Amino acid sequence: MKFITLGKHSVPAIGLGTYKLTGSGAIDIIRNAIDIGYRHIDTAQLYDNENEVGQAILNSNISREEIFLVTKVWPSNLHKDRFMKSVKESLQKLKTDHVDLLLIHWPHQSMKVEEYIPFLIEARDSGLTSEIGVSNFNIPQLKTALKLAPDIVVNQVEFHPWINQAKLYDWMKDHNLALTAYSPLAQGKMIGSKQLGALGSKYNRTPAQIVLRWMMQKESILAIPRSSNMHRLQENLNVFDFELVKEDVEDIDAWRLENHRMVGAQNGAKWD
């Protein structure tokens, strides 16, 4: 496993995304993922599965201290009277007294960044989270956030070979910010790619393993693929015993497309 330093933590570069994993089945999937080696678990208020994530951790044979646990505050909770209350509700659902990383899920559509970043700092200073970060922030928004909170450690964004995040990624590297890639397989749409299939045949690996290995060979990138299939969950962890040659990395780099986003900001949820 590769590890990325986030503040005081050394974090597994491959984590478990849990979007759309809900109900009793989700508890079993997440617990099984922990049993096979996942120690970085990502959830969010929006996902409506913090209860399941917390129960899965309790049901596992792994102590809470060994899990790097991440959750995110939804924009409707970025107001002064809602932020801390919502974080405490998340902790109650997660059955823990703190998360290891708390993120702003999306920049608010009408509030200024400087209006709610102080609440993120307050959550950290109050011991509700060890580290703080953001998600889906562009460069101007990151500049503002970092002026207020220089110890922000990560920006979680959609990142895969079909989206052009080169400018953002390069800027983040220059400012010592890690990137957590959600939808690393373009929500599964990359699996049938002929180009990936050819590379998979070359290395005797699955398309998902090729993409994740491509990410792991980059600096300061974590990935949180989601799967409900145990075989695929195991495959996603098994990407550290081979290496893509430079030419293949550059080939995949060249696939990036402008504005090829799989995830929209609204997600059908309320912002206020």
N, C-alpha and C positions, 0 to 999 in steps of 0.2 A: 504494500500500500504506500502511496505517496501522501505526505502530509504538508499542509500549508499553514504557516503561522498567521493566526488572527489574534492580535493583541497578546494576551497571556497564554493562549491556547495553541496547541498543535493539532490541527483538524484534518481528519481523513479527507482526501481530495475527492473521493467518490462517496456521496451521501445518498440517502433515500428520499426522493420526492414523494409526497403523499396526496397531492391534489386529486380529488375525486375518489379517494379511498375512504369510504364511510361505512358505518354499521359494524356488526359483529365480525363480518368477514375481514374488514380492515384490521381489526385487532389481531386476528390470526396472521394476516400477511405481514404486518409490521413486526409482530413478535418473532415470526419465523425469519424475517430479514435480520433482526438483531441476533438471532441464534446462529446465523451463518456468517456473521462478521460485521454487519453494518453498525457503525458507531456515530454516525452523523445523520440526524433525522430532522427533516424540514417540514414545518406545517405553517398554518396561518389562521387568523380569525375567520377569513373568508371561506376557508375550506370546510368549516363546520365539522372538523374531525379531531379537535384538540383532545376531547374526551377519549377517543379511541387511541390516539397516540400515547396519552398518559397511561391508559390501562394496559396497552401493549408493553410498555416499558416495565410496568409493575409485574406483568405476567412473565416477563423474561427472567433468565437467570443472571442477568447483567445488572450491576448496580447503576443507579441514576448518575453517579459521578463519572462513569465510564462513557456516558452518552453525551455527545455535543448536540444540544437541543436548540432548535431555532423556531421562532414564531414571528409573525408579522402583524402590525397594527393596520387595520383597514382605514381608508381616508375618512369615513364617517365618524371615526373615533379620534381624529386628530385635534379636536377642539379641547380647550382647557378643562371643561367639565366632564369630558368623557375619556381622555387618554389614560390616565392612571387607573381609573376604574376598570377600563376594558382590559388593561394589562393584568390586573389582579384577577379578573374573571378568567383570563386565559390561563394563568398559573393554577387557579383552582381546578379548571378542567384538565390541565396537564398533570395535576397531582404532584406539584413540585413548588418549592418556594422561590425558584428563580429559573430563568432560561439562560443558556450560555450566549445566545445572540438574539437581540431584538432588532427588527427591521421596520422601517416605514415601508408599507407595501407598495404604494404608488404615491407620487407627489400629488397633492390635492389640486383639483382643477381650478379652484377659486381662491384658496388661501395661499399666502406667500410661504416659501420654505422657512423663512426666519420666524414665522409664527409658531411652528410646531416642533422644530428641532430641539428647542429648549426642554420640551417635555420628554424627549428621548434621553437627553442628558440627565434629567431628573430621575427617570426610571433606573438608569445605571447607577447614579449616586445613591439611590434608595435601596440598592441591592437586589432589585427585581431582575436584573440582567447583568451578566459579566461584561459583555461586549455590545457595541451598538453599530448599526449599519443602515443602509437604505436599499431600496429596490426600485428598478425602473427609472432611475434618475439619469438625466442627460448631463452633459458637461457643465453648462451654466448652473444647473441645480446643484451639482456636486460642489462647484466652487463656493456657492453660498453656504451649503451644509458644512463644508470643511472649515470655513471661517469661524463658524459657531462651535463646531465640534471636531477639532483636528484629529481626535482619536477614533473617528469612524473607520472601521476596518474593511468594509466590503460593500460592493454594490451588486445586487442580484439582478440579472437581466436575462432576457431571451438570448441564447447564444448557441449557434450550430453552424454547419458549413454553408447553409443557404441564406444566412443573414449577414449583412455587412456591419459588423460592430468594430471594425479595425480602428477607426479614429477614437472611439470611446475607450477601447481596450488599451491602446497605446498611451492615451492620456492618463488612464488609471495606473498603469505601470509606472509612469513617470512620477506619480503622486503616492506611490506605495499603497495603493488600494487593490485588494484582491477582487476577483470577479467570480461570482457563483453563477453557473450556467443552468438556467431552467429551460425546459423543453429542448434538451441537448440533441434529441433525435427528431426535432421539428414535429413533436407530438406523434411520432411513429411514421410520419410521411416519408422519411428518408430510407426506411427499411427496404423498399422495393427499388431503390436507385440502381441502375445498371452499373454505373461507375463504382458505387460502393460494393456491389456484388463482385465485380472484377477484382477489386482490392481484397475483398474477403477471401476469394479463391487463392489469390497470391500468398496471403499470410495464413490461410487455413483458419480464418476467424469469421465471426458473424459481422454483418454490417454495423450493428450497434457497437461491437467491440472496436471496430476500426475507427468510428467517430470518437468514442470515448478515449481511445489511445491517442488520437490526434490532439484532443484537448489536454491530456495528461503530459504531452510533450511540450506544452506551452507553459510559460512562467505565470505563477500566481492565479491559476484557474482551478476552481472546484466545480464539480458537476453533480446534479441531483436528479438522475433519471428516475422515472417512476414505472413500476411494473407490478402487476398482481400475479405474475407467473414466477414460481419459485426457480425454475430452470433459468429464466432470463435474469432474475435477480442475482443468481450466482455468476452467470456469464458477465454481468456488468462489473463485478468485482475482479474478474480474472483478466485484467488488461495490463498487468505489470510484468509479464514474463515474455513480452516481445516488444519490438520497437519498429516504427515506420521509418523507412529511409527518407533522407532529406527531400528527395524528388517527389515522393508521394505526399509528404506533408505540404509541400509547395503546391502540388496539384490540387489537394483538397482546399487549400487557402484560396485558390483561384475560382472556386465554385460560388463564392459569396455573391448574393444578389441584393440590390437596393430595395429597401422597404418591403422585404419578404417576411412579414411578421405573422406568427401563428396565434399570438395572444393579444387581445385587445385590452385596453385599460379599464373598460367598464365592467366586463364579465357579468353583466346583468344585475349588478349589485348597486345599492344606493351609496352615494358619496356624502350625503348630509342627513 
